[in-house]
Amino acid sequence: MPHNSPITWVSQPNPRLYSPANLDRYGDLIVGKAHRFAWKLNNAELQDLYLRYVSDRHLEIGPADLFFLGHTPAPALEHQWHVDVLDINQAPLEMAAQNLGGRAQVALHEHDILTAPWPVKARSVDSLACGNVLHCVPGAGFTAKAAAIDEMARVLTDGGVAWGYTLLGAQDPAISPNLLARLLMRSYNWAENTFHNTGDRLLDLERELNLRFSEVEVRVMGCAAVFVMRGPIR
Protein backbone atom coordinates (compact mmCIF):
# COMPACT_ATOMS: atom_id res chain seq x y z
CA MET A 1 0.00 0.00 0.00
CA PRO A 2 1.53 3.37 -0.98
CA HIS A 3 2.34 5.81 1.78
CA ASN A 4 0.34 9.02 1.80
CA SER A 5 1.18 12.32 3.42
CA PRO A 6 -1.21 13.34 6.22
CA ILE A 7 -4.73 14.02 4.97
CA THR A 8 -5.34 17.72 4.53
CA TRP A 9 -8.68 17.52 2.73
CA VAL A 10 -11.91 16.65 4.49
CA SER A 11 -15.50 16.69 3.29
CA GLN A 12 -18.34 18.55 4.88
CA PRO A 13 -21.97 17.37 4.94
CA ASN A 14 -24.47 19.20 2.77
CA PRO A 15 -27.89 18.35 4.21
CA ARG A 16 -29.58 21.09 2.19
CA LEU A 17 -28.45 19.62 -1.12
CA TYR A 18 -28.92 16.01 -0.03
CA SER A 19 -32.31 16.53 1.54
CA PRO A 20 -35.14 13.97 1.39
CA ALA A 21 -36.99 16.20 -1.09
CA ASN A 22 -34.00 16.44 -3.42
CA LEU A 23 -33.29 12.73 -3.15
CA ASP A 24 -36.86 12.03 -4.23
CA ARG A 25 -36.06 13.91 -7.46
CA TYR A 26 -32.61 12.40 -7.93
CA GLY A 27 -33.59 9.52 -10.21
CA ASP A 28 -35.48 11.75 -12.63
CA LEU A 29 -33.30 14.86 -12.51
CA ILE A 30 -29.78 13.40 -12.24
CA VAL A 31 -29.95 9.86 -13.61
CA GLY A 32 -32.73 10.53 -16.10
CA LYS A 33 -31.83 13.99 -17.37
CA ALA A 34 -28.29 15.10 -16.38
CA HIS A 35 -26.75 11.71 -17.22
CA ARG A 36 -28.39 11.78 -20.64
CA PHE A 37 -28.22 15.38 -21.77
CA ALA A 38 -25.19 16.83 -19.94
CA TRP A 39 -22.80 14.10 -18.89
CA LYS A 40 -23.63 11.69 -21.76
CA LEU A 41 -23.63 8.62 -19.53
CA ASN A 42 -25.14 5.32 -20.62
CA ASN A 43 -27.32 4.26 -17.69
CA ALA A 44 -27.76 0.75 -19.06
CA GLU A 45 -24.00 0.23 -18.98
CA LEU A 46 -23.74 1.66 -15.46
CA GLN A 47 -26.56 -0.62 -14.32
CA ASP A 48 -24.79 -3.57 -15.91
CA LEU A 49 -21.82 -3.07 -13.58
CA TYR A 50 -24.14 -3.73 -10.65
CA LEU A 51 -25.80 -6.68 -12.35
CA ARG A 52 -22.40 -8.25 -13.00
CA TYR A 53 -20.56 -7.54 -9.77
CA VAL A 54 -22.85 -6.99 -6.76
CA SER A 55 -22.11 -9.64 -4.13
CA ASP A 56 -23.69 -10.81 -0.91
CA ARG A 57 -21.14 -8.64 0.97
CA HIS A 58 -21.46 -5.25 -0.68
CA LEU A 59 -20.40 -1.69 0.18
CA GLU A 60 -22.23 1.25 -1.42
CA ILE A 61 -20.41 4.59 -1.15
CA GLY A 62 -22.37 7.81 -1.60
CA PRO A 63 -25.71 6.14 -2.35
CA ALA A 64 -27.82 9.24 -3.20
CA ASP A 65 -31.23 7.62 -3.83
CA LEU A 66 -29.67 4.14 -4.33
CA PHE A 67 -30.85 4.18 -7.94
CA PHE A 68 -28.68 1.46 -9.49
CA LEU A 69 -28.45 -0.81 -6.46
CA GLY A 70 -32.19 -0.42 -6.01
CA HIS A 71 -32.71 -1.81 -9.53
CA THR A 72 -30.37 -4.75 -8.93
CA PRO A 73 -31.81 -8.15 -7.97
CA ALA A 74 -30.64 -9.30 -4.56
CA PRO A 75 -27.75 -11.77 -4.92
CA ALA A 76 -28.89 -13.67 -1.82
CA LEU A 77 -31.77 -14.06 0.59
CA GLU A 78 -32.43 -11.17 2.97
CA HIS A 79 -30.58 -12.71 5.92
CA GLN A 80 -27.59 -13.53 3.69
CA TRP A 81 -27.20 -10.23 1.81
CA HIS A 82 -25.08 -7.84 3.85
CA VAL A 83 -24.89 -4.26 2.57
CA ASP A 84 -22.78 -1.53 4.14
CA VAL A 85 -23.73 2.02 3.11
CA LEU A 86 -21.34 4.92 3.69
CA ASP A 87 -22.15 8.62 3.29
CA ILE A 88 -21.38 11.86 5.12
CA ASN A 89 -25.03 12.97 4.83
CA GLN A 90 -27.81 11.46 6.91
CA ALA A 91 -30.72 11.57 4.44
CA PRO A 92 -29.12 9.24 1.83
CA LEU A 93 -28.39 6.73 4.59
CA GLU A 94 -31.98 6.83 5.77
CA MET A 95 -33.25 6.40 2.21
CA ALA A 96 -30.89 3.46 1.68
CA ALA A 97 -32.18 1.76 4.81
CA GLN A 98 -35.74 2.27 3.62
CA ASN A 99 -35.08 1.05 0.08
CA LEU A 100 -33.18 -2.03 1.22
CA GLY A 101 -35.60 -2.89 4.00
CA GLY A 102 -36.81 -6.47 3.65
CA ARG A 103 -34.10 -7.20 1.06
CA ALA A 104 -30.82 -7.10 2.99
CA GLN A 105 -29.06 -6.75 6.31
CA VAL A 106 -27.99 -3.10 6.23
CA ALA A 107 -25.26 -1.32 8.18
CA LEU A 108 -25.23 2.49 7.89
CA HIS A 109 -22.05 4.55 8.31
CA GLU A 110 -22.21 8.35 8.51
CA HIS A 111 -18.61 9.08 7.58
CA ASP A 112 -16.39 11.19 5.30
CA ILE A 113 -14.76 9.03 2.61
CA LEU A 114 -11.60 11.16 2.82
CA THR A 115 -11.14 10.31 6.51
CA ALA A 116 -9.38 7.04 7.25
CA PRO A 117 -10.11 4.53 8.48
CA TRP A 118 -13.65 3.95 7.34
CA PRO A 119 -15.90 2.21 9.89
CA VAL A 120 -15.74 -0.93 7.73
CA LYS A 121 -13.44 -3.85 8.51
CA ALA A 122 -10.44 -4.65 6.33
CA ARG A 123 -11.06 -7.28 3.66
CA SER A 124 -14.75 -7.46 4.58
CA VAL A 125 -16.57 -6.71 1.30
CA ASP A 126 -16.57 -8.64 -1.97
CA SER A 127 -18.06 -5.80 -4.00
CA LEU A 128 -17.81 -2.03 -3.71
CA ALA A 129 -19.50 0.72 -5.74
CA CYS A 130 -18.60 4.41 -5.77
CA GLY A 131 -20.61 6.29 -8.40
CA ASN A 132 -20.97 10.07 -8.78
CA VAL A 133 -18.92 10.59 -5.62
CA LEU A 134 -15.27 11.53 -6.20
CA HIS A 135 -16.13 14.67 -8.18
CA CYS A 136 -18.16 15.87 -5.17
CA VAL A 137 -15.42 15.60 -2.52
CA PRO A 138 -12.82 18.36 -2.02
CA GLY A 139 -9.27 18.06 -3.24
CA ALA A 140 -7.04 19.50 -5.94
CA GLY A 141 -7.15 16.43 -8.17
CA PHE A 142 -7.19 12.71 -7.53
CA THR A 143 -3.91 12.65 -5.63
CA ALA A 144 -5.55 14.82 -2.97
CA LYS A 145 -8.51 12.40 -2.90
CA ALA A 146 -6.36 9.27 -2.75
CA ALA A 147 -7.22 8.52 0.88
CA ALA A 148 -10.60 7.31 -0.40
CA ILE A 149 -8.91 4.97 -2.88
CA ASP A 150 -6.63 3.68 -0.10
CA GLU A 151 -9.70 2.73 1.90
CA MET A 152 -11.35 1.03 -1.06
CA ALA A 153 -8.32 -1.23 -1.33
CA ARG A 154 -8.26 -1.85 2.43
CA VAL A 155 -11.87 -2.99 2.79
CA LEU A 156 -12.06 -5.05 -0.43
CA THR A 157 -11.29 -8.76 -0.24
CA ASP A 158 -8.50 -10.21 -2.36
CA GLY A 159 -11.03 -11.67 -4.80
CA GLY A 160 -13.44 -8.74 -4.71
CA VAL A 161 -14.40 -6.19 -7.36
CA ALA A 162 -14.70 -2.42 -6.95
CA TRP A 163 -16.20 -0.09 -9.54
CA GLY A 164 -17.55 3.38 -10.04
CA TYR A 165 -17.62 6.50 -12.17
CA THR A 166 -16.72 10.13 -11.65
CA LEU A 167 -17.01 13.28 -13.73
CA LEU A 168 -13.67 14.60 -14.96
CA GLY A 169 -12.79 18.28 -15.01
CA ALA A 170 -14.12 20.20 -18.00
CA GLN A 171 -10.57 21.07 -19.12
CA ASP A 172 -9.37 17.46 -19.21
CA PRO A 173 -8.39 16.70 -22.84
CA ALA A 174 -9.78 13.18 -22.37
CA ILE A 175 -13.37 14.47 -22.58
CA SER A 176 -15.35 16.79 -24.85
CA PRO A 177 -18.15 18.26 -22.74
CA ASN A 178 -21.01 19.96 -24.53
CA LEU A 179 -22.15 23.48 -23.69
CA LEU A 180 -24.67 22.28 -21.09
CA ALA A 181 -22.05 20.19 -19.34
CA ARG A 182 -19.58 23.07 -19.27
CA LEU A 183 -22.17 25.45 -17.85
CA LEU A 184 -23.25 22.97 -15.19
CA MET A 185 -19.70 22.15 -14.16
CA ARG A 186 -18.83 25.82 -13.86
CA SER A 187 -21.95 26.49 -11.80
CA TYR A 188 -21.52 23.45 -9.54
CA ASN A 189 -17.84 24.18 -8.92
CA TRP A 190 -18.68 27.77 -8.00
CA ALA A 191 -21.50 26.65 -5.71
CA GLU A 192 -20.57 25.95 -2.11
CA ASN A 193 -19.79 22.32 -1.32
CA THR A 194 -21.23 20.83 -4.52
CA PHE A 195 -18.58 19.90 -7.14
CA HIS A 196 -14.79 19.84 -6.62
CA ASN A 197 -13.54 18.40 -9.91
CA THR A 198 -11.80 21.29 -11.68
CA GLY A 199 -8.44 19.56 -11.26
CA ASP A 200 -9.62 15.96 -11.78
CA ARG A 201 -7.78 14.36 -14.70
CA LEU A 202 -8.08 10.91 -16.24
CA LEU A 203 -4.34 10.21 -16.21
CA ASP A 204 -4.11 11.05 -12.52
CA LEU A 205 -7.02 8.74 -11.69
CA GLU A 206 -5.42 5.89 -13.62
CA ARG A 207 -2.15 6.40 -11.77
CA GLU A 208 -3.73 6.45 -8.31
CA LEU A 209 -5.82 3.35 -9.03
CA ASN A 210 -2.86 1.42 -10.41
CA LEU A 211 -0.85 2.20 -7.29
CA ARG A 212 -3.47 0.41 -5.19
CA PHE A 213 -4.90 -2.36 -7.39
CA SER A 214 -3.18 -4.97 -9.55
CA GLU A 215 -5.99 -5.04 -12.14
CA VAL A 216 -7.48 -1.75 -13.26
CA GLU A 217 -9.83 -0.96 -16.15
CA VAL A 218 -10.59 2.71 -16.83
CA ARG A 219 -12.57 4.06 -19.78
CA VAL A 220 -14.14 7.35 -20.71
CA MET A 221 -17.91 7.55 -20.98
CA GLY A 222 -19.09 11.01 -21.97
CA CYS A 223 -17.77 13.37 -19.30
CA ALA A 224 -16.91 10.58 -16.86
CA ALA A 225 -14.23 8.05 -16.13
CA VAL A 226 -15.69 4.60 -15.46
CA PHE A 227 -13.41 2.31 -13.48
CA VAL A 228 -13.28 -1.32 -12.36
CA MET A 229 -10.59 -2.61 -10.00
CA ARG A 230 -9.51 -6.00 -8.66
CA GLY A 231 -6.56 -7.31 -6.68
CA PRO A 232 -5.95 -4.76 -3.92
CA ILE A 233 -2.26 -4.25 -3.27
CA ARG A 234 -1.55 -4.89 0.40
PyMOL commands that set and color helices and strands:
alter all, ss='L'
color gray80, all
select helices_A, chain A and resi 20-38+43-53+67-70+78-80+90-100+134-136+146-155+179-190+202-212
alter helices_A, ss='H'
color red, helices_A
select strands_A, chain A and resi 57-61+82-87+105-110+125-131+156-167+213-221+224-232
alter strands_A, ss='S'
color yellow, strands_A
deselect
rebuild
show_as cartoon
